[in-house]
Amino acid sequence: MKKLWIKLFFVILIVLGAIWLAFYKPIKLGLDLKGGVYVVLEAVIDDEIKKEGTVDDAMKRLIEVLDRRINGIGVAESVVQRAGDNRIIIELPGIKDTEEAVNMIGKTALLEFKIKNADGTLGETLLTGSALRTAGVSNDELGRPQITFEMTQDGAEKFALITKNNIGRQLAITLDGIEQTAPVIQSEIPSGRGQITGKYTNTEAKSMAMLLNAGALPIRAEIAETRTVGASLGDESIAQSQKAGVLAIILICGFMLLFYKLPGIVADMALIIFGIITLGVLNFIDATLTLPGIAGIILSAGMAVDANVIIFERIKEELRHGNSILNAINAGFSKGFIAIFDSNITTLIICAILFPFGTGPIKGFAITLALGVLASMFTAVIITKILLLTFITTFNLKNPKYFGIKEEVR
């Protein structure tokens, strides 16, 4: 009895910990629940890249740059993933200024340093943004916003050489091919630090600095599709999902109570604990909840109840053969575990296949289903048994009628 109370104590700790994890911060919602922007970019793969066989590397670099840009915008639940050979899907939940976000994604932000010729034309590119270490925003002596930059060690050495060899000439600094400023080089600049002045607003300067820090797009990408998902649609989806979830719980709890009596009550309690643990783990790993994710949770809840049904039927079978309540419970859980383990392992294998090869919604479904399966096994095999034994020993409920056995046990 003492060991049972210790186990029950740990169950209570687990439940309290799961409740805290589930509610200590709001659960992240995906695009289909929160609303936002859905963008499809199509990379332009030229013949040179195809010939060199570096398409995959170029796409990976493109995704990295886009991801840094989106993080700079401040979209915490964003999704940036490759779709097919040359397409990238971007999901930006909660974005209000759609046009600004799309423009920020598609800009090249190519920084170039060129010597300006006497006739006003620009010479060849001497240095690009790849030599940039960091960019920021400051104000000049008149309080006007300007972009500051600092070169890498290699970039600073090249910049010093450029300024040393071109004293008295204009050094044009261009962004995306547009000349921003062209100061006259007065002396060598060995520090690798400088400013880009122009008619910038503070917002424009910050956006440009952010783009420079993220880096230029390694290959050209065009916007193939833009779609806005309204927040009202997300609210409607959440409301419908909540109704479906509540209805499912009521039906499941009623079924278990009707057919399994005392074990059914315990299974209903374990189902609630299953939901709390699943949400707690999702929040702990900072997962984003989507509609397919909710479907995965509901499906795994059904699997949790299915595991209880297998175990309880085993217990009833043992009772019909004349075993005592405690022996029947131990036998039911040990014999039922094998079937439960096998079925859940196959589901986890499917989740392991879906996650690396699926797109965003499929990945969300795979994550929530896998977590739900693990939580269902834990609640069905361990927590249910502890709760059931606690009820029986505490209230001396050792009559087979409490397990839905109507006929006399022989």
Wavefront OBJ file of the C-alpha trace (Angstrom):
o trace
v 0.000 0.000 0.000
v 2.867 2.350 0.813
v 4.414 1.821 -2.633
v 1.056 2.559 -4.248
v 0.751 5.873 -2.402
v 4.273 6.816 -3.504
v 3.346 6.068 -7.124
v 0.168 8.112 -6.774
v 2.220 10.984 -5.377
v 4.437 10.940 -8.486
v 1.356 10.857 -10.718
v 0.053 13.983 -8.966
v 3.436 15.689 -9.457
v 3.417 14.793 -13.151
v -0.103 16.161 -13.600
v 0.720 19.401 -11.776
v 3.887 19.800 -13.838
v 1.942 19.173 -17.066
v -0.696 21.731 -16.065
v 2.005 24.340 -15.476
v 3.702 23.553 -18.805
v 0.390 23.698 -20.663
v -0.655 27.092 -19.315
v 2.483 28.996 -18.256
v 2.494 30.638 -21.676
v 0.076 30.765 -24.619
v 0.402 27.864 -27.045
v 1.696 28.964 -30.440
v -0.932 28.824 -33.149
v -0.213 28.140 -36.803
v -1.339 30.069 -39.860
v -4.616 28.166 -40.207
v -5.631 29.058 -36.635
v -4.083 32.489 -36.114
v -4.390 33.971 -39.587
v -1.551 35.634 -41.488
v 0.229 35.412 -44.816
v 1.043 32.428 -47.025
v 3.719 33.040 -49.669
v 5.162 30.765 -52.339
v 8.536 31.779 -53.783
v 9.897 30.285 -56.982
v 13.676 30.318 -57.344
v 15.052 31.119 -60.784
v 17.648 28.430 -61.446
v 19.913 29.530 -64.290
v 21.875 27.218 -66.580
v 25.159 27.904 -64.764
v 23.794 26.641 -61.452
v 22.307 23.584 -63.179
v 25.592 22.903 -64.946
v 27.578 23.126 -61.724
v 25.082 20.855 -59.969
v 24.713 23.204 -56.995
v 20.930 23.585 -57.043
v 20.462 21.965 -53.628
v 23.187 24.105 -52.042
v 21.718 27.267 -53.566
v 18.232 26.401 -52.298
v 19.574 25.690 -48.805
v 21.343 29.065 -48.728
v 18.184 30.756 -49.969
v 16.141 29.187 -47.166
v 18.754 30.261 -44.594
v 18.684 33.878 -45.765
v 14.881 33.959 -45.878
v 14.715 32.463 -42.399
v 17.057 35.150 -41.029
v 14.995 37.870 -42.686
v 11.727 36.581 -41.264
v 13.257 36.301 -37.803
v 14.286 39.926 -38.191
v 10.677 40.875 -38.944
v 9.760 39.251 -35.637
v 7.509 36.354 -36.726
v 8.077 33.726 -34.046
v 5.907 30.947 -35.493
v 7.021 31.296 -39.106
v 7.526 28.340 -41.427
v 10.110 28.379 -44.229
v 10.391 25.117 -46.123
v 11.267 23.788 -49.536
v 8.522 22.401 -51.759
v 9.630 20.541 -54.866
v 12.789 21.429 -56.759
v 12.691 25.215 -56.827
v 9.794 26.391 -54.653
v 9.772 27.620 -51.067
v 6.668 27.907 -48.917
v 6.617 30.656 -46.287
v 3.931 30.952 -43.605
v 3.776 34.095 -41.483
v 1.131 33.753 -38.733
v -0.187 36.925 -37.137
v 1.272 39.327 -39.728
v -0.878 42.451 -40.145
v 1.075 44.431 -42.751
v 0.997 41.906 -45.595
v 2.541 44.143 -48.245
v 5.527 45.125 -46.099
v 6.217 41.509 -45.135
v 6.081 40.303 -48.746
v 8.331 43.140 -49.931
v 10.828 42.365 -47.173
v 10.963 38.709 -48.208
v 11.527 39.390 -51.895
v 14.186 42.107 -51.749
v 17.694 41.188 -52.833
v 19.490 43.734 -50.595
v 22.674 43.523 -52.669
v 25.333 45.866 -51.317
v 28.104 46.854 -53.746
v 31.080 49.214 -53.643
v 32.168 50.729 -56.976
v 34.500 53.509 -58.056
v 32.699 56.297 -59.872
v 34.316 57.357 -63.139
v 34.858 60.982 -64.220
v 31.906 60.786 -66.639
v 29.614 59.647 -63.801
v 29.427 55.999 -64.778
v 30.156 53.248 -62.282
v 33.074 50.909 -62.592
v 33.166 47.235 -61.770
v 32.133 45.915 -58.375
v 35.106 45.941 -56.014
v 33.385 44.642 -52.881
v 29.961 43.211 -52.031
v 27.831 42.653 -48.960
v 29.432 39.244 -48.474
v 32.313 41.146 -46.821
v 29.903 42.678 -44.326
v 30.068 41.659 -40.665
v 27.189 43.711 -39.319
v 24.985 46.657 -40.162
v 23.073 49.039 -37.933
v 21.391 52.427 -37.766
v 22.661 55.699 -36.343
v 22.098 59.410 -36.904
v 24.405 61.906 -38.585
v 25.316 65.294 -37.178
v 21.981 66.693 -38.354
v 19.987 63.890 -36.763
v 19.195 62.149 -40.049
v 19.072 58.315 -40.056
v 22.003 56.586 -41.719
v 23.108 52.982 -42.107
v 26.372 52.056 -40.449
v 28.387 49.017 -41.403
v 31.429 47.075 -40.272
v 33.453 44.754 -42.486
v 34.868 41.356 -41.677
v 38.642 41.138 -41.260
v 39.093 40.077 -44.876
v 36.578 42.678 -46.032
v 38.297 45.415 -44.023
v 41.649 44.585 -45.633
v 40.148 44.801 -49.125
v 38.272 48.006 -48.197
v 41.497 49.543 -46.924
v 43.256 48.666 -50.174
v 40.402 50.102 -52.261
v 40.423 53.412 -50.367
v 44.242 53.585 -50.421
v 44.430 53.174 -54.202
v 41.583 55.562 -55.029
v 42.196 58.666 -52.901
v 40.470 61.690 -54.447
v 37.920 59.588 -56.335
v 34.276 58.912 -55.481
v 33.350 55.545 -53.953
v 29.784 54.744 -54.920
v 27.806 52.552 -52.523
v 24.803 50.903 -54.164
v 21.922 48.854 -52.779
v 20.086 46.641 -55.233
v 21.791 48.503 -58.084
v 20.651 51.949 -56.901
v 23.317 54.447 -55.887
v 22.844 55.512 -52.267
v 25.863 57.735 -51.723
v 29.184 58.464 -53.395
v 31.582 60.165 -50.974
v 35.041 61.276 -52.074
v 37.799 59.133 -50.601
v 39.934 61.495 -48.497
v 42.327 58.912 -47.107
v 42.805 55.221 -46.508
v 40.139 53.684 -44.250
v 41.779 50.763 -42.457
v 39.030 50.176 -39.883
v 36.498 48.655 -42.288
v 33.761 50.861 -40.818
v 31.599 53.317 -42.722
v 28.178 54.879 -43.231
v 25.609 54.814 -45.989
v 23.789 58.124 -46.096
v 20.660 58.921 -48.046
v 17.111 60.159 -47.728
v 16.058 57.409 -45.334
v 13.331 57.455 -42.771
v 14.176 55.722 -39.516
v 11.955 52.749 -40.487
v 13.578 52.454 -43.931
v 17.064 52.552 -42.432
v 16.212 49.833 -39.904
v 14.652 47.634 -42.603
v 17.660 48.005 -44.862
v 20.092 47.263 -42.022
v 18.084 44.165 -41.169
v 18.215 42.986 -44.783
v 21.957 43.573 -44.961
v 22.483 41.575 -41.775
v 20.363 38.736 -43.168
v 22.358 38.738 -46.369
v 21.529 38.993 -50.034
v 19.509 36.278 -51.707
v 22.015 33.824 -53.227
v 19.733 33.255 -56.212
v 16.876 35.265 -57.650
v 13.448 34.312 -56.353
v 10.070 35.448 -57.635
v 6.797 35.504 -55.727
v 4.570 32.877 -57.350
v 1.628 33.091 -54.941
v 0.480 35.192 -52.014
v -2.529 34.338 -49.905
v -3.913 36.042 -46.819
v -5.624 33.930 -44.179
v -8.040 35.960 -42.078
v -7.946 35.741 -38.303
v -11.725 35.223 -38.322
v -11.227 31.967 -40.225
v -8.722 30.867 -37.592
v -11.140 31.746 -34.787
v -13.867 29.754 -36.515
v -11.527 26.779 -36.896
v -10.604 26.913 -33.205
v -14.269 27.115 -32.198
v -15.191 24.157 -34.396
v -12.228 22.157 -33.122
v -13.217 22.868 -29.527
v -16.784 21.701 -30.204
v -15.512 18.543 -31.890
v -13.103 17.882 -29.022
v -15.748 18.400 -26.321
v -18.245 16.181 -28.163
v -15.623 13.469 -28.628
v -14.687 13.546 -24.925
v -18.357 13.358 -23.842
v -19.059 10.389 -26.116
v -15.880 8.560 -25.115
v -16.414 9.149 -21.397
v -20.031 8.029 -21.656
v -19.076 4.880 -23.536
v -16.364 3.917 -21.042
v -18.610 4.565 -18.063
v -21.482 2.560 -19.548
v -19.481 -0.531 -20.479
v -16.717 -0.645 -17.865
v -18.162 0.960 -14.699
v -15.311 1.696 -12.247
v -12.498 1.144 -14.786
v -14.422 3.438 -17.129
v -14.349 6.237 -14.548
v -10.609 5.725 -14.129
v -10.110 5.690 -17.913
v -11.996 8.991 -18.192
v -9.709 10.521 -15.562
v -6.664 9.172 -17.394
v -7.991 10.675 -20.655
v -8.102 14.132 -19.094
v -4.569 13.626 -17.778
v -3.519 12.507 -21.278
v -4.787 15.783 -22.752
v -2.988 17.887 -20.148
v 0.304 16.011 -20.626
v 0.092 16.287 -24.424
v -0.540 20.042 -24.352
v 2.177 20.504 -21.726
v 4.789 18.713 -23.823
v 3.764 20.608 -26.975
v 4.173 23.898 -25.149
v 7.462 22.787 -23.604
v 9.051 21.955 -26.988
v 7.654 25.237 -28.380
v 5.610 23.444 -31.042
v 3.126 25.321 -33.218
v -0.425 23.999 -33.064
v -2.300 23.690 -36.364
v -5.578 22.114 -37.455
v -3.812 18.900 -38.559
v -2.071 18.962 -35.172
v -5.419 19.095 -33.401
v -6.527 16.151 -35.532
v -3.429 14.258 -34.374
v -4.282 14.926 -30.723
v -7.885 13.774 -31.145
v -6.738 10.644 -32.990
v -4.227 9.788 -30.274
v -6.950 10.338 -27.639
v -8.986 7.671 -29.384
v -5.951 5.402 -29.329
v -5.561 6.013 -25.594
v -9.111 4.841 -24.995
v -8.549 1.886 -27.321
v -5.619 0.821 -25.144
v -7.845 0.994 -22.079
v -10.494 -1.131 -23.822
v -7.918 -3.823 -24.592
v -6.718 -3.882 -20.982
v -10.192 -3.817 -19.448
v -11.424 -6.639 -21.653
v -8.440 -8.685 -20.510
v -9.314 -7.917 -16.884
v -12.948 -8.967 -17.397
v -11.766 -12.160 -19.045
v -9.561 -12.948 -16.049
v -12.453 -12.247 -13.668
v -14.735 -14.600 -15.583
v -12.138 -17.316 -15.068
v -12.378 -16.833 -11.315
v -9.260 -14.745 -10.631
v -9.268 -12.200 -7.822
v -9.599 -8.509 -8.603
v -5.935 -7.687 -7.956
v -4.645 -10.708 -9.905
v -7.023 -9.938 -12.764
v -5.783 -6.330 -12.930
v -2.120 -7.352 -12.960
v -2.769 -10.015 -15.606
v -4.913 -7.681 -17.705
v -2.276 -4.959 -17.840
v 0.624 -7.334 -18.511
v -1.173 -9.259 -21.268
v -2.733 -6.183 -22.837
v 0.566 -4.303 -22.958
v 1.983 -6.456 -25.775
v -0.891 -5.650 -28.151
v -0.827 -1.968 -27.181
v 2.931 -1.726 -27.654
v 2.852 -3.333 -31.109
v 0.064 -1.118 -32.435
v 1.633 2.076 -31.095
v 5.081 1.240 -32.435
v 3.676 0.916 -35.959
v 2.009 4.329 -35.573
v 5.283 5.876 -34.388
v 7.064 4.402 -37.416
v 4.527 6.096 -39.691
v 5.065 9.397 -37.834
v 8.829 9.021 -38.289
v 8.265 8.682 -42.039
v 5.772 11.562 -42.306
v 7.897 14.104 -40.443
v 11.007 14.308 -42.686
v 9.141 13.942 -45.967
v 5.948 15.899 -45.253
v 5.209 19.609 -45.609
v 4.296 21.943 -42.711
v 0.763 20.670 -41.915
v 1.869 17.050 -42.296
v 4.829 17.648 -39.995
v 2.500 19.184 -37.406
v 0.205 16.177 -37.636
v 3.151 13.788 -37.268
v 4.539 15.602 -34.196
v 1.251 15.812 -32.317
v 0.305 12.237 -33.207
v 3.694 10.904 -32.058
v 3.558 12.844 -28.789
v -0.047 11.782 -28.318
v 0.823 8.125 -28.857
v 3.599 8.259 -26.277
v 1.362 10.104 -23.814
v -1.471 7.629 -24.416
v 0.785 4.672 -23.706
v 1.975 6.297 -20.498
v -1.514 7.156 -19.254
v -3.140 3.887 -20.355
v -0.476 1.515 -19.054
v 0.917 3.307 -15.996
v -1.416 6.052 -14.739
v -4.618 4.080 -15.305
v -3.261 1.122 -13.351
v -2.131 3.296 -10.437
v -5.480 5.092 -10.253
v -7.454 1.859 -10.550
v -5.500 0.136 -7.777
v -5.834 3.257 -5.599
v -9.620 3.262 -5.912
v -9.917 -0.478 -5.242
v -7.652 -0.586 -2.203
v -8.866 2.685 -0.698
v -12.605 1.993 -0.998
v -12.403 -1.829 -0.982
v -14.168 -2.117 -4.358
v -13.351 -5.761 -4.998
v -16.713 -6.949 -6.281
v -16.702 -7.968 -9.997
v -19.881 -5.940 -10.538
v -17.771 -2.778 -10.372
v -16.075 -4.026 -13.546
v -19.286 -4.636 -15.460
v -19.378 -8.406 -14.780
v -23.039 -9.325 -14.390
v -22.794 -13.105 -14.224
v -21.498 -14.849 -11.160
v -17.791 -15.552 -11.106
v -16.946 -19.219 -10.704
l 1 2 3 4 5 6 7 8 9 10 11 12 13 14 15 16 17 18 19 20 21 22 23 24 25 26 27 28 29 30 31 32 33 34 35 36 37 38 39 40 41 42 43 44 45 46 47 48 49 50 51 52 53 54 55 56 57 58 59 60 61 62 63 64 65 66 67 68 69 70 71 72 73 74 75 76 77 78 79 80 81 82 83 84 85 86 87 88 89 90 91 92 93 94 95 96 97 98 99 100 101 102 103 104 105 106 107 108 109 110 111 112 113 114 115 116 117 118 119 120 121 122 123 124 125 126 127 128 129 130 131 132 133 134 135 136 137 138 139 140 141 142 143 144 145 146 147 148 149 150 151 152 153 154 155 156 157 158 159 160 161 162 163 164 165 166 167 168 169 170 171 172 173 174 175 176 177 178 179 180 181 182 183 184 185 186 187 188 189 190 191 192 193 194 195 196 197 198 199 200 201 202 203 204 205 206 207 208 209 210 211 212 213 214 215 216 217 218 219 220 221 222 223 224 225 226 227 228 229 230 231 232 233 234 235 236 237 238 239 240 241 242 243 244 245 246 247 248 249 250 251 252 253 254 255 256 257 258 259 260 261 262 263 264 265 266 267 268 269 270 271 272 273 274 275 276 277 278 279 280 281 282 283 284 285 286 287 288 289 290 291 292 293 294 295 296 297 298 299 300 301 302 303 304 305 306 307 308 309 310 311 312 313 314 315 316 317 318 319 320 321 322 323 324 325 326 327 328 329 330 331 332 333 334 335 336 337 338 339 340 341 342 343 344 345 346 347 348 349 350 351 352 353 354 355 356 357 358 359 360 361 362 363 364 365 366 367 368 369 370 371 372 373 374 375 376 377 378 379 380 381 382 383 384 385 386 387 388 389 390 391 392 393 394 395 396 397 398 399 400 401 402 403 404 405 406 407 408 409 410
